[in-house]
């Protein structure tokens, strides 16, 4: 019975396919864009009104 199990394992190893290595999948997330800041003059006007 031990020989039968050994033969089953050996044949299974021989039949097993090689591991498939997939290339890196590109990201589906959108690229981030920088946030444009407003002019400093507008901030100065807001501060003086308070």
Secondary structure as UniProt FT lines:
FT   HELIX           2..15
FT   HELIX           40..49
//
